[in-house]
Amino acid sequence: MPTSGTPRRWRRRVRSTVAAGGVVYRHGADGLEVALAGRLSDGTWVFPKGQPDGNETIEETALREVREETGLQVRALS
């Protein structure tokens, strides 16, 4: 992992994590609507996302995380 431009105090803390999520949207009566998930820890709103379980593909992870965090059944557009 390149470290040029990274402050020295952060270099040991940087790590990579695989995660997947999705942007859920629909065309509503008043325009585009987007689904967000609320974080209990700090009250912020985020796109649903999370880490793979077992041998899940990135797409399977994204669909599961959206379902778990929003209760919506969705499909991937890609």
C-alpha positions as CSV (number, residue, x, y, z in Angstrom):
1,M,0.0,0.0,0.0
2,P,1.5,3.4,-1.0
3,T,2.3,5.6,2.0
4,S,3.4,8.8,0.3
5,G,1.3,11.7,1.4
6,T,0.0,9.7,4.4
7,P,0.7,11.3,7.8
8,R,3.2,9.1,9.7
9,R,0.9,8.7,12.7
10,W,-1.8,7.0,10.4
11,R,0.4,4.6,8.6
12,R,0.1,1.8,11.1
13,R,-3.6,2.2,11.4
14,V,-4.5,1.9,7.7
15,R,-6.0,-1.5,6.8
16,S,-8.2,-2.7,4.0
17,T,-11.6,-4.3,4.4
18,V,-13.9,-5.8,1.8
19,A,-17.4,-4.4,2.0
20,A,-20.4,-4.1,-0.3
21,G,-23.6,-2.0,-0.3
22,G,-26.1,-0.4,-2.6
23,V,-27.9,2.7,-3.5
24,V,-31.6,2.0,-3.5
25,Y,-33.7,4.4,-5.4
26,R,-37.1,4.9,-7.1
27,H,-38.9,7.5,-9.0
28,G,-41.6,8.9,-6.6
29,A,-44.3,11.4,-7.1
30,D,-42.0,14.2,-6.0
31,G,-38.9,13.0,-7.8
32,L,-36.1,10.6,-7.1
33,E,-36.3,8.9,-3.6
34,V,-33.3,7.2,-2.0
35,A,-33.3,4.7,0.8
36,L,-30.9,5.2,3.7
37,A,-30.1,3.3,6.9
38,G,-29.9,5.0,10.3
39,R,-26.8,4.3,12.4
40,L,-27.8,3.8,16.0
41,S,-24.2,4.7,17.2
42,D,-24.2,8.3,16.1
43,G,-27.6,9.0,14.5
44,T,-26.2,9.5,11.0
45,W,-27.9,8.3,7.8
46,V,-25.8,6.0,5.5
47,F,-26.2,3.8,2.4
48,P,-26.7,0.2,3.5
49,K,-23.5,-1.8,3.4
50,G,-21.5,-4.5,5.2
51,Q,-19.0,-7.3,4.9
52,P,-19.4,-10.6,3.0
53,D,-20.5,-13.7,4.9
54,G,-18.6,-16.9,4.0
55,N,-18.2,-17.3,0.3
56,E,-20.7,-14.6,-0.8
57,T,-20.0,-12.6,-3.9
58,I,-19.8,-8.9,-3.7
59,E,-23.3,-8.7,-5.4
60,E,-24.8,-11.2,-3.0
61,T,-23.3,-9.2,-0.1
62,A,-24.8,-6.0,-1.4
63,L,-28.3,-7.5,-1.9
64,R,-28.3,-9.1,1.6
65,E,-27.1,-6.0,3.4
66,V,-29.7,-3.8,1.7
67,R,-32.4,-6.4,2.7
68,E,-31.2,-6.7,6.3
69,E,-30.8,-2.9,6.8
70,T,-33.8,-1.6,5.0
71,G,-36.3,-4.6,4.8
72,L,-36.5,-4.0,1.0
73,Q,-36.3,-6.8,-1.6
74,V,-34.2,-5.3,-4.4
75,R,-32.3,-6.4,-7.5
76,A,-29.0,-5.4,-8.9
77,L,-29.0,-3.3,-12.1
78,S,-25.5,-4.0,-13.2
